[in-house]
């Protein structure tokens, strides 16, 4: 059975947060074979099920994007 992990940020933009999301996501995928889910719009997105899969493409391209 594949385990999943959700990544949620609850505040405004923060320097280095995209790098942290990328690092955690890549480690969970490569070391543990986990499925990563991004949760949009903080806790409201969690309550309203606003999720998106974070796969290799999304995690690799996140460093150059603004915002979290």
Secondary structure, DSSP 8 states (H G I E B T S, - for coil): ---EEEEE--SS--TTHHHHHHHHHHHHHHHH--EEEEETTHHHHHHTT-EEE--HHHHHHGGGSS--
